[in-house]
């Protein structure tokens, strides 16, 4: 564009480009002419104008020909699909003009700002994900060449922090750069102005890189994108410190960990959130800062004990000093306590069983009740600790631990404080020195879990718990006579101090008795002779078993003589003995015979139908007392015929034999009927008439049982059927 005055429209209007020649000009107005410089080589030209094709102006302006517009590069070469990112476009043929634009993907144009003849700046428009070409338009000319620009999803990358934010001047600290939209187009991290290190994309919000060596002080940390652009603006700073060193750990021996504190000595320790100690390969604890040369750390629990390395970190990530060690003795553990309960008054000796109770250099041992009450303990072995239970204010269950030195056991046991048991009395209050007697002990606060009795020096006798106020104990045997104290224990170790007495006496013994027999009706007066029959206590005569119908009261006559009456029971031989009050053992004196008062001589018939209904007649003596007959297990009433005869009707019964007994009205005295009764499905008891003509033809009536109308009966005479 040539600006001036006096320009006229003419067919001979020419523009002269220095010595390069003339080209036809285009009239615009009297002050503007357009001159085209296509095909000119790069360089500076003086432009003159002629109206007649011969005479040219002499005051022309110099014009630089830059050549065709070409695009050579773009920075940054990536941006978000949302657009708006400033980019620098580099190329040739760029001249300062109002009409410049960056063209994205051949369609979207955005205004470009002239920076120099080799650079313009524009702002990327929004676009779809992927790579597009970028061209440059200067005036009316658009570059043929293009450069790639990549659209990526998400927002613009941003950095908000560093973890850790400090590290050793020696470098090597793994730093997590925290931010957003930190994805695959990130290239690395830059520490300070020059040092760039590679980065690992952990997620869109975490970028991981390793610090290079540096000098003491702060260094900016930025994220470097693939095109070299920096994200972060230098506001995130990483502090380089002198590397910490560890010289020693004191004490170098602790018990169990989980409470023991050691002092770590060294240099260049720094107070802060990252100050920490690591024990072994994994357990990290917070360090307590004292000064640059000393920190304190609590030793964690080391299962099984052993020697572990101790290292220190100022930032919680980089640990140093791994050659310094501390020996950790295995922590004590309580698995059980015996006895597991005791009275609230205390004083019971309890034994804790477990592990790691005896350790050299560990210090004093104590039993810890409920986490607050300490009592001195004696170490029996590495697995056994003994102490005395303290008094307690109320009945309750508490945890008991072993404390070795200052370290509490990792596990504890439960000890229960219970109300103190008290004994008020016993019954019987005397018994044989041979023992065996059941003694009821009365009192209060007897345990339902476990109860024990003691008779003098005989302790640990398991008692039967009836209620909180009654237990029953079996009297132990002794070789001495006289009184002993009876006490009760709720744990088998400590006993009451009630001082209730029980008197041991000589055991009674039966020597003989008379008479040696009597009827099964009972009531026979007997004299029993022996030794040590107690006058003050109850005695009983026992005939056979101790069932109620075999026991009668005995009458004391003297220490060697007693009397009693026989009970009513079945005939037969039984043992006869005497038992005193409270005793469980019967002193036997011999055999007593119950003679039958009823006798059966005959039974007719001795068989019948399973359907019952057969009238059976019994003959004998003393049968006027018979009230019932018993066929097997089935009882039926009896019918008195005379003092020597009685009859009963057989019941329905299964086929086979059944024993038959005649019993009196008490059903206690029964007599055997001398033979069994046979129940048959069909039974013939007789025939009428009982004789007939040899030629046959006589009508015979069969008498018996089991006959039915739904069958076809037949009679058999010898071997001849009919």
TIFISE-432429 format. One record per residue (C-alpha): y, z, x; residue number from 1. Coordinates in pm, whole numbers, plus 50000, padded with zeros to 5 digits. Each point is the difference from the previous one (the first is absolute). Layout:
BEGIN
[[Y, Z, X], NUM];
...
//
This chain:
BEGIN
[[50000, 50000, 50000], 1];
[[50329, 49889, 50157], 2];
[[50314, 50154, 49863], 3];
[[50355, 49855, 50053], 4];
[[50268, 49798, 49813], 5];
[[50093, 49641, 49920], 6];
[[49645, 49889, 49939], 7];
[[49971, 49692, 49770], 8];
[[49702, 49841, 49836], 9];
[[49910, 49689, 50196], 10];
[[49699, 49779, 50063], 11];
[[50076, 50024, 50369], 12];
[[49997, 50386, 50012], 13];
[[49817, 50098, 50322], 14];
[[49912, 50321, 50182], 15];
[[49979, 49988, 50379], 16];
[[49767, 50251, 50183], 17];
[[50147, 49998, 50348], 18];
[[49839, 49738, 50212], 19];
[[49688, 49992, 49781], 20];
[[50154, 49741, 49768], 21];
[[50132, 49976, 49647], 22];
[[49841, 50044, 49663], 23];
[[50130, 49926, 49654], 24];
[[50194, 50286, 49849], 25];
[[50004, 50120, 49640], 26];
[[50340, 50053, 49832], 27];
[[50022, 50321, 49806], 28];
[[50374, 50056, 49969], 29];
[[50321, 49942, 50196], 30];
[[49910, 50311, 50197], 31];
[[49616, 49988, 50023], 32];
[[49765, 49743, 50146], 33];
[[49625, 50036, 50048], 34];
[[49857, 49880, 50327], 35];
[[49622, 49983, 50055], 36];
[[49861, 50078, 50346], 37];
[[49635, 49910, 49944], 38];
[[49819, 49874, 50305], 39];
[[50245, 50157, 50246], 40];
[[49868, 50186, 50297], 41];
[[50079, 50365, 50041], 42];
[[50337, 50068, 50153], 43];
[[50377, 50024, 49939], 44];
[[50181, 49705, 49844], 45];
[[50371, 49927, 49913], 46];
[[50022, 49862, 49649], 47];
[[50278, 49745, 49926], 48];
[[50070, 49809, 49677], 49];
[[50126, 49633, 49941], 50];
[[50124, 49858, 49669], 51];
[[49985, 49634, 50115], 52];
[[49699, 50001, 50226], 53];
[[50212, 49952, 50313], 54];
[[50262, 50271, 50038], 55];
[[49858, 50357, 50036], 56];
[[50178, 50329, 49991], 57];
[[50061, 50174, 50332], 58];
[[50008, 50362, 49886], 59];
[[49631, 50030, 49902], 60];
[[49795, 50323, 50007], 61];
[[49705, 50077, 50223], 62];
[[49664, 50040, 49814], 63];
[[49669, 50126, 50135], 64];
[[49686, 49818, 49895], 65];
[[49713, 50250, 49995], 66];
[[49720, 49775, 49907], 67];
[[49748, 50024, 49714], 68];
[[49937, 50343, 49842], 69];
[[49671, 50151, 50122], 70];
[[49839, 50343, 49932], 71];
[[49825, 50171, 50289], 72];
[[49932, 50362, 49892], 73];
[[50052, 50282, 49749], 74];
[[50018, 50378, 50055], 75];
[[49849, 50193, 49832], 76];
[[49729, 49764, 49891], 77];
[[49864, 50225, 49723], 78];
[[50147, 50166, 49698], 79];
[[49913, 50150, 49664], 80];
[[49947, 49786, 49692], 81];
[[50296, 50177, 49845], 82];
[[50231, 49825, 50246], 83];
[[50335, 50119, 50129], 84];
[[49907, 50031, 50367], 85];
[[50265, 49873, 50250], 86];
[[49858, 49728, 50230], 87];
[[50136, 49817, 50303], 88];
[[49930, 49627, 50016], 89];
[[50022, 49830, 50340], 90];
[[50035, 49626, 50066], 91];
[[50222, 49709, 50115], 92];
[[50258, 49776, 49835], 93];
[[50170, 50303, 49849], 94];
[[50375, 49965, 49944], 95];
[[50239, 50233, 49830], 96];
[[50045, 49889, 49643], 97];
[[50033, 50154, 49658], 98];
[[49695, 49808, 49882], 99];
[[49700, 50160, 50174], 100];
[[49677, 50128, 49840], 101];
[[49645, 50122, 50079], 102];
[[49742, 49815, 49793], 103];
[[49677, 50195, 49920], 104];
[[49688, 49810, 49896], 105];
[[50205, 49679, 49957], 106];
[[50154, 50122, 49677], 107];
[[50189, 50327, 50020], 108];
[[50330, 49987, 50188], 109];
[[50200, 50304, 50104], 110];
[[50339, 50001, 50168], 111];
[[49997, 50013, 50381], 112];
[[50268, 50153, 50225], 113];
[[50098, 49831, 50325], 114];
[[49935, 50219, 50305], 115];
[[50004, 49744, 50280], 116];
[[49911, 49640, 50059], 117];
[[49640, 50119, 50041], 118];
[[49970, 50267, 49727], 119];
[[50074, 50071, 49637], 120];
[[49917, 50303, 49785], 121];
[[49884, 50008, 49639], 122];
[[49819, 50234, 49758], 123];
[[49645, 49904, 49896], 124];
[[49958, 49940, 49628], 125];
[[49707, 50141, 49798], 126];
[[49677, 49806, 50012], 127];
[[49628, 49998, 49932], 128];
[[49761, 50144, 50259], 129];
[[49907, 49775, 50288], 130];
[[50160, 49777, 50265], 131];
[[50289, 49760, 49917], 132];
[[50208, 49760, 50211], 133];
[[50367, 50071, 50073], 134];
[[50252, 49716, 50068], 135];
[[50371, 50001, 50086], 136];
[[50264, 49797, 49816], 137];
[[50335, 49936, 50173], 138];
[[50242, 49813, 49781], 139];
[[49800, 49727, 49834], 140];
[[49737, 49985, 50273], 141];
[[49670, 50191, 49967], 142];
[[49774, 50053, 50297], 143];
[[49674, 49815, 49999], 144];
[[49836, 50274, 50204], 145];
[[49909, 50332, 49846], 146];
[[49874, 50346, 50108], 147];
[[49753, 50230, 49825], 148];
[[50104, 50310, 49808], 149];
[[49732, 50228, 49850], 150];
[[50044, 50184, 49671], 151];
[[49796, 50325, 49975], 152];
[[49936, 50234, 49710], 153];
[[50174, 50336, 49970], 154];
[[50334, 50138, 50095], 155];
[[50173, 50011, 50332], 156];
[[49840, 50206, 50277], 157];
[[50157, 50342, 50058], 158];
[[49931, 50294, 50233], 159];
[[50051, 50359, 49885], 160];
[[49840, 50221, 50266], 161];
[[49769, 50060, 50296], 162];
[[49693, 50228, 50021], 163];
[[49999, 50160, 50247], 164];
[[50362, 49961, 50095], 165];
[[49952, 50123, 50358], 166];
[[49761, 49953, 50291], 167];
[[49946, 50018, 50373], 168];
[[50210, 49803, 50249], 169];
[[49667, 49870, 50126], 170];
[[49958, 49806, 49678], 171];
[[49674, 49952, 49812], 172];
[[50105, 50175, 49680], 173];
[[49859, 49832, 49691], 174];
[[50299, 49974, 49765], 175];
[[49982, 49917, 49630], 176];
[[50311, 49813, 49887], 177];
[[50056, 50086, 49635], 178];
[[50180, 49759, 49770], 179];
[[49941, 49736, 49739], 180];
[[49901, 49635, 49991], 181];
[[49858, 50022, 50352], 182];
[[49747, 49719, 49970], 183];
[[49842, 49718, 50197], 184];
[[50318, 49833, 50126], 185];
[[50080, 50307, 50215], 186];
[[49950, 49935, 50370], 187];
[[50048, 50336, 50168], 188];
[[50219, 50303, 50071], 189];
[[50293, 50015, 50237], 190];
[[50088, 50323, 50182], 191];
[[50357, 49995, 50121], 192];
[[50168, 49668, 50079], 193];
[[49728, 49823, 50193], 194];
[[49644, 50137, 49978], 195];
[[49793, 49840, 49725], 196];
[[49641, 50113, 49930], 197];
[[49739, 49858, 49766], 198];
[[49955, 50150, 49655], 199];
[[49709, 50049, 49761], 200];
[[50069, 49957, 49629], 201];
[[49828, 50297, 49836], 202];
[[50146, 49935, 49656], 203];
[[50316, 49860, 49847], 204];
[[50164, 50336, 50067], 205];
[[49852, 50095, 50340], 206];
[[50023, 49816, 50331], 207];
[[49825, 50150, 50304], 208];
[[50106, 49947, 50359], 209];
[[49969, 50182, 50332], 210];
[[50310, 50122, 50179], 211];
[[50068, 49860, 50349], 212];
[[50113, 50225, 50284], 213];
[[50365, 50102, 49987], 214];
[[50265, 50235, 50120], 215];
[[50080, 50344, 49857], 216];
[[50222, 49955, 49696], 217];
[[50019, 49802, 49681], 218];
[[49899, 49636, 49966], 219];
[[50050, 49783, 49693], 220];
[[49690, 49852, 49840], 221];
[[50015, 49679, 49797], 222];
[[49741, 49772, 49846], 223];
[[49991, 49650, 50145], 224];
[[49913, 49718, 49762], 225];
[[49817, 49688, 50116], 226];
[[50322, 49804, 50033], 227];
[[50153, 50273, 50215], 228];
[[50218, 50155, 49732], 229];
[[50034, 50379, 50017], 230];
[[49945, 50234, 49703], 231];
[[50132, 50353, 50016], 232];
[[50348, 49958, 50134], 233];
[[49936, 50242, 50286], 234];
[[50043, 50305, 49776], 235];
[[49642, 50127, 50053], 236];
[[49981, 50181, 50329], 237];
[[49707, 50114, 50211], 238];
[[50050, 50299, 50231], 239];
[[49844, 49978, 50347], 240];
[[49912, 50342, 50146], 241];
[[49843, 50128, 50318], 242];
[[49622, 50019, 49956], 243];
[[49871, 50355, 49935], 244];
[[49752, 50157, 50243], 245];
[[49753, 50287, 49943], 246];
[[49910, 50246, 50276], 247];
[[49799, 50280, 49833], 248];
[[49886, 50174, 49679], 249];
[[50008, 50379, 49965], 250];
[[49775, 50167, 49905], 251];
[[49729, 49758, 50100], 252];
[[49742, 50181, 49781], 253];
[[50026, 50062, 49625], 254];
[[49755, 50089, 49723], 255];
[[49925, 49760, 49722], 256];
[[50343, 49845, 49961], 257];
[[50160, 49994, 49658], 258];
[[50258, 50263, 50089], 259];
[[50000, 50042, 50378], 260];
[[50328, 49886, 50162], 261];
[[50024, 49861, 50353], 262];
[[50303, 49935, 50216], 263];
[[50018, 49652, 50157], 264];
[[50199, 49983, 50323], 265];
[[50148, 49682, 50147], 266];
[[50332, 49810, 50004], 267];
[[50214, 49765, 49793], 268];
[[49897, 50149, 49666], 269];
[[50248, 49909, 49724], 270];
[[50070, 50189, 49681], 271];
[[49946, 49788, 49690], 272];
[[49769, 49898, 49717], 273];
[[49771, 49806, 50231], 274];
[[49926, 50290, 50236], 275];
[[49625, 50062, 49969], 276];
[[49677, 50092, 50179], 277];
[[49667, 49822, 49981], 278];
[[49673, 50184, 50059], 279];
[[49717, 49774, 50103], 280];
[[49998, 49651, 49855], 281];
[[50118, 50059, 49649], 282];
[[50157, 50326, 49880], 283];
[[50382, 50002, 50025], 284];
[[50218, 50304, 49925], 285];
[[50376, 50057, 49996], 286];
[[50150, 50137, 50321], 287];
[[50256, 50283, 50003], 288];
[[50279, 49936, 50253], 289];
[[50103, 50281, 50236], 290];
[[50177, 49806, 50272], 291];
[[49963, 49680, 50198], 292];
[[49709, 50144, 50197], 293];
[[49803, 50192, 49731], 294];
[[49873, 49953, 49645], 295];
[[49750, 50192, 49781], 296];
[[49717, 49849, 49795], 297];
[[49739, 50148, 49766], 298];
[[49644, 49914, 50102], 299];
[[49814, 49835, 49710], 300];
[[49648, 50095, 49896], 301];
[[49744, 49863, 50245], 302];
[[49661, 50003, 49830], 303];
[[49734, 50125, 50240], 304];
[[50259, 50074, 50271], 305];
[[50033, 49827, 50335], 306];
[[50259, 49878, 50250], 307];
[[50267, 49764, 49865], 308];
[[50281, 49805, 50164], 309];
[[50361, 50084, 49911], 310];
[[50271, 49734, 49995], 311];
[[50363, 50003, 49881], 312];
[[50225, 49745, 49827], 313];
[[50375, 49996, 49947], 314];
[[49981, 49735, 49730], 315];
[[49665, 50073, 49830], 316];
[[49851, 49676, 50133], 317];
[[49991, 49997, 50380], 318];
[[49796, 50289, 50144], 319];
[[49990, 50101, 50367], 320];
[[49825, 50269, 50205], 321];
[[49638, 49938, 49900], 322];
[[49862, 50162, 50318], 323];
[[50103, 50352, 49892], 324];
[[49727, 50183, 49805], 325];
[[49950, 50312, 49789], 326];
[[49665, 50166, 49935], 327];
[[49943, 50079, 49631], 328];
[[49723, 50246, 49920], 329];
[[49814, 49934, 49675], 330];
[[50159, 50177, 49706], 331];
[[49799, 50276, 49837], 332];
[[49840, 49943, 49661], 333];
[[49864, 50259, 49756], 334];
[[49699, 49893, 49797], 335];
[[49902, 50329, 49836], 336];
[[50065, 50373, 49965], 337];
[[49740, 50272, 49947], 338];
[[50014, 50197, 49788], 339];
[[50211, 49773, 49783], 340];
[[50144, 50284, 49791], 341];
[[50104, 50360, 50041], 342];
[[50188, 50283, 49833], 343];
[[50379, 50011, 49981], 344];
[[50002, 50320, 50205], 345];
[[49900, 49790, 50303], 346];
[[49806, 50116, 50299], 347];
[[49705, 49761, 49963], 348];
[[49891, 49838, 50325], 349];
[[49994, 49624, 49943], 350];
[[49862, 49728, 50225], 351];
[[50158, 49655, 50017], 352];
[[49772, 49716, 50106], 353];
[[50126, 49667, 50127], 354];
[[50083, 49816, 50321], 355];
[[50217, 50037, 50310], 356];
[[50075, 50373, 49976], 357];
[[49944, 50077, 50370], 358];
[[50229, 49799, 50233], 359];
[[50120, 50098, 50346], 360];
[[50373, 50055, 50008], 361];
[[50036, 49971, 49624], 362];
[[50140, 50350, 49946], 363];
[[49923, 50276, 49747], 364];
[[49795, 49942, 49686], 365];
[[50092, 50124, 49653], 366];
[[49883, 49953, 49642], 367];
[[50273, 49867, 49773], 368];
[[49970, 50094, 49631], 369];
[[50192, 49789, 49747], 370];
[[50214, 49853, 50278], 371];
[[50197, 50321, 50052], 372];
[[49785, 50307, 50073], 373];
[[49875, 50012, 50359], 374];
[[49729, 50237, 50121], 375];
[[49863, 50024, 50351], 376];
[[49667, 49825, 50054], 377];
[[49731, 50010, 50264], 378];
[[49844, 49679, 50126], 379];
[[49622, 50029, 49981], 380];
[[49935, 49643, 50113], 381];
[[50153, 49655, 49971], 382];
[[49861, 49985, 49646], 383];
[[50049, 50359, 49881], 384];
[[50305, 50220, 49952], 385];
[[49998, 50354, 49860], 386];
[[50279, 50202, 49840], 387];
[[50064, 50269, 49740], 388];
[[50130, 49893, 49658], 389];
[[50338, 50156, 49921], 390];
[[50084, 50180, 49678], 391];
[[50137, 49775, 49728], 392];
[[50244, 50068, 49720], 393];
[[49803, 49833, 49720], 394];
[[49661, 49838, 49942], 395];
[[50023, 49632, 50096], 396];
[[49844, 49727, 50214], 397];
[[50186, 49908, 50321], 398];
[[49951, 49762, 50289], 399];
[[49901, 50151, 50332], 400];
[[50061, 49813, 50327], 401];
[[49933, 50062, 50365], 402];
[[50306, 50000, 50226], 403];
[[49927, 49937, 50367], 404];
[[50311, 50057, 50208], 405];
[[50271, 49871, 49766], 406];
[[49793, 49723, 49847], 407];
[[49863, 50037, 49646], 408];
[[49655, 49855, 49932], 409];
[[49986, 49656, 49845], 410];
[[49769, 50125, 49726], 411];
[[49970, 50335, 49826], 412];
[[49760, 50186, 49770], 413];
[[50053, 50188, 49674], 414];
[[49980, 50379, 49991], 415];
[[50022, 50183, 49667], 416];
[[50153, 50344, 49958], 417];
[[49834, 50175, 49702], 418];
[[50039, 50330, 49819], 419];
[[49822, 50289, 50169], 420];
[[49665, 50072, 49832], 421];
[[49931, 50360, 49885], 422];
[[49663, 50165, 49908], 423];
[[50004, 50257, 49718], 424];
[[49629, 50076, 49956], 425];
[[49637, 49884, 50011], 426];
[[49707, 50008, 49758], 427];
[[49740, 50122, 50065], 428];
[[50147, 50238, 50254], 429];
[[49660, 50070, 50159], 430];
[[49696, 49798, 50089], 431];
[[49688, 49976, 50219], 432];
[[50036, 49958, 50372], 433];
[[49757, 49708, 49974], 434];
[[50286, 49803, 49841], 435];
[[49969, 49717, 49750], 436];
[[50198, 50175, 49727], 437];
[[50286, 49808, 49834], 438];
[[50318, 50205, 50031], 439];
[[50305, 49923, 49785], 440];
[[50328, 50058, 50186], 441];
[[50312, 50054, 49787], 442];
[[50359, 49955, 50120], 443];
[[50277, 49739, 50001], 444];
[[50115, 49682, 50180], 445];
[[49650, 49880, 50085], 446];
[[50007, 49636, 50113], 447];
[[49813, 49734, 49802], 448];
[[49980, 49782, 50313], 449];
[[49800, 50241, 50213], 450];
[[49915, 50369, 49974], 451];
[[49800, 50226, 50229], 452];
[[49873, 50358, 49982], 453];
[[49940, 50258, 50267], 454];
[[49776, 50309, 49972], 455];
[[50085, 50216, 50297], 456];
[[49934, 49795, 50313], 457];
[[49832, 49720, 49807], 458];
[[50280, 49741, 49965], 459];
[[50037, 49638, 49894], 460];
[[49768, 50028, 49699], 461];
[[50078, 49712, 49763], 462];
[[50099, 50132, 49658], 463];
[[49968, 49832, 49661], 464];
[[50349, 49965, 49853], 465];
[[50009, 50089, 49631], 466];
[[50373, 50049, 49954], 467];
[[50306, 50109, 50195], 468];
[[49893, 50360, 49928], 469];
[[49620, 49979, 50037], 470];
[[49760, 49876, 50265], 471];
[[49625, 50063, 50026], 472];
[[49839, 50071, 50335], 473];
[[49636, 50029, 50105], 474];
[[49937, 50338, 50161], 475];
[[49888, 49956, 50362], 476];
[[49713, 50205, 50141], 477];
[[50077, 50286, 50240], 478];
[[49805, 50249, 50210], 479];
[[50229, 50295, 49920], 480];
[[50061, 50205, 49688], 481];
[[50331, 50122, 49860], 482];
[[50337, 49864, 49906], 483];
[[50164, 49680, 50135], 484];
[[50334, 49840, 49915], 485];
[[49997, 49685, 49787], 486];
[[50282, 49753, 50068], 487];
[[50081, 49640, 49902], 488];
[[50145, 49711, 50203], 489];
[[50166, 49680, 49878], 490];
[[49954, 49821, 50332], 491];
[[49692, 50150, 50165], 492];
[[50209, 50150, 50280], 493];
[[50226, 50275, 49864], 494];
[[49871, 50249, 49742], 495];
[[50163, 50237, 49756], 496];
[[50062, 50361, 50101], 497];
[[49924, 50161, 49662], 498];
[[49725, 50237, 50131], 499];
[[49786, 49985, 49685], 500];
[[49655, 50151, 50076], 501];
[[49646, 49891, 49921], 502];
[[49705, 50236, 50048], 503];
[[49681, 49875, 50168], 504];
[[49684, 50180, 49877], 505];
[[49630, 49979, 50075], 506];
[[49830, 49722, 49803], 507];
[[49775, 50115, 49716], 508];
[[49627, 49927, 50024], 509];
[[49727, 49999, 49733], 510];
[[49666, 50142, 50115], 511];
[[49790, 50010, 49677], 512];
[[50010, 50013, 49620], 513];
[[49771, 50091, 49712], 514];
[[49848, 49893, 49770], 515];
[[49934, 49653, 50143], 516];
[[49951, 49828, 49662], 517];
[[50124, 50001, 49639], 518];
[[50003, 49781, 49690], 519];
[[50215, 49692, 49968], 520];
[[50183, 50185, 49721], 521];
[[50181, 50200, 50264], 522];
[[50117, 50363, 49975], 523];
[[49752, 50138, 50252], 524];
[[50148, 50298, 50191], 525];
[[49975, 49957, 50377], 526];
[[50062, 50241, 50288], 527];
[[50132, 49834, 50315], 528];
[[49982, 50180, 50336], 529];
[[50180, 49924, 50325], 530];
[[50290, 50109, 50224], 531];
[[50383, 49985, 49998], 532];
[[50040, 49961, 49625], 533];
[[50378, 50039, 49951], 534];
[[50103, 50264, 49751], 535];
[[50355, 49885, 49938], 536];
[[49935, 49629, 49951], 537];
[[49823, 49794, 49738], 538];
[[49636, 49899, 50064], 539];
[[49780, 49747, 49822], 540];
[[49630, 49918, 49986], 541];
[[49931, 49628, 50043], 542];
[[49680, 49851, 49858], 543];
[[49944, 49663, 50165], 544];
[[50332, 49812, 50000], 545];
[[50346, 50148, 49952], 546];
[[50044, 49828, 49662], 547];
[[50145, 50224, 49731], 548];
[[49669, 50028, 49808], 549];
[[49824, 50123, 50315], 550];
[[50241, 50279, 50102], 551];
[[50017, 50355, 49857], 552];
[[50217, 50298, 50093], 553];
[[49855, 50252, 50244], 554];
[[50045, 50376, 49958], 555];
[[50068, 50203, 50315], 556];
[[49773, 50303, 50034], 557];
[[50040, 50067, 50368], 558];
[[50071, 49811, 50322], 559];
[[49629, 49910, 50000], 560];
[[49921, 49974, 49630], 561];
[[50130, 49779, 49715], 562];
[[49875, 49908, 49655], 563];
[[50026, 49683, 49786], 564];
[[49835, 49817, 49708], 565];
[[49826, 49663, 50008], 566];
[[50166, 49714, 49804], 567];
[[49828, 49776, 49747], 568];
[[49877, 49675, 50160], 569];
[[49703, 49767, 50028], 570];
[[49671, 50134, 50124], 571];
[[49930, 49960, 50369], 572];
[[50061, 50149, 50344], 573];
[[50356, 50054, 50133], 574];
[[50158, 50180, 50294], 575];
[[50180, 50327, 49932], 576];
[[50298, 50113, 50204], 577];
[[50320, 50205, 49989], 578];
[[50355, 49890, 50077], 579];
[[50302, 50224, 50042], 580];
[[50355, 49927, 49886], 581];
[[50166, 49728, 50206], 582];
[[49682, 49902, 50180], 583];
[[49861, 49648, 49990], 584];
[[49661, 50076, 50156], 585];
[[49723, 50154, 49784], 586];
[[49774, 50258, 50167], 587];
[[49652, 49901, 49880], 588];
[[49733, 50261, 49933], 589];
[[49698, 49794, 49890], 590];
[[49850, 49801, 49707], 591];
[[50022, 50106, 49635], 592];
[[49777, 49839, 49734], 593];
[[50110, 49923, 49642], 594];
[[49687, 50018, 49784], 595];
[[49989, 49771, 49692], 596];
[[50033, 50178, 49667], 597];
[[49877, 49685, 49813], 598];
[[49677, 49808, 50072], 599];
[[49870, 49664, 49868], 600];
[[49623, 49941, 49980], 601];
[[49983, 49672, 49803], 602];
[[50203, 49698, 49882], 603];
[[49878, 49755, 49731], 604];
[[50034, 49710, 49985], 605];
[[50101, 49916, 50358], 606];
[[50130, 49652, 49925], 607];
[[50220, 49828, 49748], 608];
[[50221, 49702, 49921], 609];
[[50318, 49918, 50194], 610];
[[50168, 49997, 49657], 611];
[[49937, 50376, 49978], 612];
[[49898, 50187, 49686], 613];
[[49669, 50135, 50132], 614];
[[49945, 50365, 49900], 615];
[[49869, 50182, 50306], 616];
[[49841, 50347, 49959], 617];
[[49994, 50254, 50285], 618];
[[49771, 50302, 50025], 619];
[[50046, 50303, 50226], 620];
[[50140, 50355, 50012], 621];
[[50354, 50132, 49951], 622];
[[50099, 49677, 49834], 623];
[[50200, 50179, 49728], 624];
[[50297, 49986, 50244], 625];
[[49991, 49621, 50024], 626];
[[50316, 49839, 49856], 627];
[[49975, 49645, 50138], 628];
[[49775, 49750, 50174], 629];
[[50122, 49780, 50284], 630];
[[49836, 49659, 50048], 631];
[[50125, 49887, 50339], 632];
[[50377, 50037, 49967], 633];
[[50006, 49985, 49619], 634];
[[50003, 50330, 49808], 635];
[[49873, 50030, 49638], 636];
[[49975, 50307, 49773], 637];
[[49672, 50191, 49967], 638];
[[49825, 50116, 49675], 639];
[[49835, 50339, 50010], 640];
[[49648, 49998, 49863], 641];
[[49890, 50344, 50130], 642];
[[50040, 50224, 50302], 643];
[[49743, 49783, 50174], 644];
[[50085, 49658, 49858], 645];
[[50311, 49776, 49982], 646];
[[50060, 49632, 49927], 647];
[[50265, 49743, 50101], 648];
[[50062, 49638, 49896], 649];
[[50012, 49759, 50295], 650];
[[50337, 49818, 50049], 651];
[[50057, 49629, 50065], 652];
[[49924, 49948, 50367], 653];
[[49926, 49727, 50249], 654];
[[49638, 49908, 50065], 655];
[[49824, 50217, 50254], 656];
[[49926, 50365, 50073], 657];
[[50245, 50286, 49941], 658];
[[49970, 50367, 50086], 659];
[[50011, 50242, 49705], 660];
[[50157, 50349, 50008], 661];
[[50030, 50272, 49734], 662];
[[50328, 50196, 50027], 663];
[[50146, 50312, 49843], 664];
[[50331, 50002, 49817], 665];
[[50195, 50044, 50326], 666];
[[49838, 49690, 50147], 667];
[[49983, 50198, 50323], 668];
[[49640, 50114, 49962], 669];
[[49767, 49700, 49964], 670];
[[49624, 49965, 50042], 671];
[[49802, 49692, 50109], 672];
[[49767, 49860, 49736], 673];
[[49705, 49952, 50243], 674];
[[49998, 49619, 49972], 675];
[[50228, 49700, 49952], 676];
[[50057, 49810, 49678], 677];
[[49939, 49621, 50009], 678];
[[50240, 49775, 49807], 679];
[[49834, 49670, 49901], 680];
[[50137, 49694, 49823], 681];
[[49696, 49992, 49753], 682];
[[49779, 50305, 49962], 683];
[[49687, 50064, 49785], 684];
[[49939, 50361, 49917], 685];
[[49706, 49962, 49756], 686];
[[49809, 49792, 49740], 687];
[[49890, 50075, 49637], 688];
[[49716, 49986, 49926], 689];
[[49862, 50063, 50344], 690];
[[49660, 49829, 49921], 691];
[[49862, 49705, 49801], 692];
[[49708, 49768, 49927], 693];
[[49847, 49807, 50288], 694];
[[50043, 49675, 49810], 695];
[[50377, 50061, 49994], 696];
[[50245, 49948, 49718], 697];
[[50132, 50358, 49982], 698];
[[50382, 50032, 49956], 699];
[[50135, 50213, 50284], 700];
[[50349, 50161, 50012], 701];
[[50150, 50037, 50353], 702];
[[50225, 50300, 50067], 703];
[[50249, 49988, 50293], 704];
[[50348, 49870, 50091], 705];
[[50186, 49692, 50112], 706];
[[49865, 49788, 49711], 707];
[[50248, 49734, 49873], 708];
[[49994, 49754, 49708], 709];
[[50142, 49708, 50197], 710];
[[49683, 49946, 50206], 711];
[[49643, 49894, 49915], 712];
[[49793, 50311, 50076], 713];
[[49631, 49992, 50063], 714];
[[49735, 50267, 50050], 715];
[[49754, 49998, 50284], 716];
[[49661, 50173, 49947], 717];
[[49852, 50039, 50344], 718];
[[50011, 49645, 50137], 719];
[[50003, 49833, 49657], 720];
[[50336, 49902, 49856], 721];
[[50084, 49960, 49637], 722];
//
